[in-house]
Amino acid sequence: MSGIDKKTMNLADIQSEYLGFPNPYKDAPSCRYDHRALVAYAQKVGKSINELSYEEKLAFVIK
């Protein structure tokens, strides 16, 4: 080692100063299905979302 400390720049720290952290409840991303209702249904029937059948998931698609 040469004894010289190199200062490094963390891009994530710099971006967070400018962008801040998104609030998913205030600015929810667009989605083709009702995710909250789908998660609630999966918990109600005791399955994960991946374990639900296509027909069960189809009921939560937004048209």
N, C-alpha and C positions, 0 to 999 in steps of 0.2 A: 504494500500500500504506500502511496506517496505522501500520506498525511494530509491531503487536501480533501476537505469535506465538500462534496457536491450537493448543492441544494436541488431537490427534485420538486417537480410540480405535479400535483394530483389534479387531473382534469375534472374529476367528480366534485372536488371541493370548489373549483372555480365555477363550474356550471351551476352549482347549487346557489351560489351568491347571486347569479343573474336570473335563474329560472325559478328558484324556490322549489318547494315540494308540492306536487299536485294534490288537491283534495278530491278523492274519488267520489265523495258524496255530493259535493257542490258541482263539479264538472265531470259528471259520469261519461265515460266513453260510449259511443254509439254501439249498440249490440242488437243482434237479430233475434234475441230471445230474452225473456224475463228471467235474468240470472238469479235474482233474490228469491223469486217464487220457486225456481227449479231447485235451488239449494234447500229451501225449506221443505219441499216435497221429498227430496232425497233423504233428508234427516228424518222426516216423518215415517217413511217406509223402511228406514234402517239400512239404506244403501248409499254408496258413493255415486257421484254423477256418472262416472264411467260404467258403473254396474247397471244403470237404468237402460231399459230397452229403447229402441228408436221410437216406438209408438209413445212411450211415456214422455220422452223429450219433445216430441212433436207437439204436444199439448201446450208447450211454453214458447213456441215460435211466434214472434210478433209479425203480423201480416200488414 
